[in-house]
Amino acid sequence: MKVIAFNGSARKDGNTALLISHVFEELQKENIHTEMIQLAEQKIHGCRACYKCFNLKNKKCFFDDDIINTCIAKMEESDGIILASPTYFGDISSEIKALIDRAGFVARANNNMLARKIGAGIITMRRAGALHAFDSLNHFFLIQSMIIPGSVYWNIGIGREKGEVAKDQEGINTMHILGENMAWLLKKTGK
Ligand SMILES: Cc1cc2nc3c(=O)[nH]c(=O)nc-3n(C[C@H](O)[C@H](O)[C@H](O)COP(=O)(O)O)c2cc1C
């Protein structure tokens, strides 16, 4: 079993990466393989709306010029997918939105290839907007026919400077319960 996480922060190894690592701790306890791809420092562009993925149906974005096709392949080979993002102006980062739009169209063009995988969103913020950003991530999972585990709070951690989210005990605890629930669901669904 494998879970792939995408860190949509423009800042590598920051608060969003830290939250992902706490979810991973619980998954690893259950022998679930984990991998994180950080989108920071990547040149990523959004969907060009060419609709060629619907003609080609080859599980790839027609524009094979950045990391997105690698991300799509990683999504397909995994049983669980984590999309994580800091809050930027009350919503998700443009990097994670580009992944959502392009992977989302490719998946729908290829017989909903992500259906029934387990999906979880994670958001960091300094002050406000996390819940709206969290909803944006969940829109992806829900339209892909994916299954979303919950936690004891929405999957949000609070912090501004790199590493500051470690002080948000409730946020960290929320990540651990999310990891436990994700592992439980993966095993129950026999993935
Ligand atoms: C361009 C930009 C916009 C931001 N907008 C918000 C915001 O709307 N609300 C908020 O609470 N924090 C906002 N922040 C703060 C980040 O969400 C916060 O620092 C977060 O912990 C960063 O995560 P990272 O360390 O993984 O990059 C913004 C940061 C940046 C760079």
PDBQT file of the ligand as one rigid body, heavy atoms in Angstrom, charges set to zero:
ROOT
HETATM    1  C1  LIG A 201       1.550  34.768  -0.992  1.00  0.00    +0.000 C 
HETATM    2  C2  LIG A 201       1.138  34.367   0.391  1.00  0.00    +0.000 A 
HETATM    3  C3  LIG A 201      -0.174  34.558   0.782  1.00  0.00    +0.000 A 
HETATM    4  C4  LIG A 201      -0.598  34.189   2.059  1.00  0.00    +0.000 A 
HETATM    5  N1  LIG A 201      -1.919  34.346   2.395  1.00  0.00    +0.000 NA
HETATM    6  C5  LIG A 201      -2.362  33.936   3.607  1.00  0.00    +0.000 A 
HETATM    7  C6  LIG A 201      -3.748  34.028   3.944  1.00  0.00    +0.000 A 
HETATM    8  O1  LIG A 201      -4.595  34.417   3.175  1.00  0.00    +0.000 OA
HETATM    9  N2  LIG A 201      -4.105  33.603   5.186  1.00  0.00    +0.000 N 
HETATM   10  C7  LIG A 201      -3.212  33.150   6.099  1.00  0.00    +0.000 A 
HETATM   11  O2  LIG A 201      -3.624  32.800   7.206  1.00  0.00    +0.000 OA
HETATM   12  N3  LIG A 201      -1.901  33.025   5.790  1.00  0.00    +0.000 NA
HETATM   13  C8  LIG A 201      -1.453  33.402   4.569  1.00  0.00    +0.000 A 
HETATM   14  N4  LIG A 201      -0.117  33.242   4.236  1.00  0.00    +0.000 N 
HETATM   15  C9  LIG A 201       0.785  32.624   5.221  1.00  0.00    +0.000 C 
HETATM   16  C10 LIG A 201       1.024  31.126   4.955  1.00  0.00    +0.000 C 
HETATM   17  O3  LIG A 201      -0.182  30.437   4.723  1.00  0.00    +0.000 OA
HETATM   18  C11 LIG A 201       1.739  30.493   6.161  1.00  0.00    +0.000 C 
HETATM   19  O4  LIG A 201       2.952  31.169   6.414  1.00  0.00    +0.000 OA
HETATM   20  C12 LIG A 201       1.996  29.007   5.998  1.00  0.00    +0.000 C 
HETATM   21  O5  LIG A 201       2.434  28.466   7.223  1.00  0.00    +0.000 OA
HETATM   22  C13 LIG A 201       3.073  28.738   4.950  1.00  0.00    +0.000 C 
HETATM   23  O6  LIG A 201       3.296  27.355   4.813  1.00  0.00    +0.000 OA
HETATM   24  P1  LIG A 201       4.710  26.770   4.304  1.00  0.00    +0.000 P 
HETATM   25  O7  LIG A 201       5.681  26.983   5.447  1.00  0.00    +0.000 OA
HETATM   26  O8  LIG A 201       4.460  25.344   4.015  1.00  0.00    +0.000 OA
HETATM   27  O9  LIG A 201       5.082  27.567   3.087  1.00  0.00    +0.000 OA
HETATM   28  C14 LIG A 201       0.333  33.630   2.985  1.00  0.00    +0.000 A 
HETATM   29  C15 LIG A 201       1.673  33.448   2.571  1.00  0.00    +0.000 A 
HETATM   30  C16 LIG A 201       2.070  33.797   1.304  1.00  0.00    +0.000 A 
HETATM   31  C17 LIG A 201       3.494  33.567   0.873  1.00  0.00    +0.000 C 
ENDROOT
TORSDOF 0
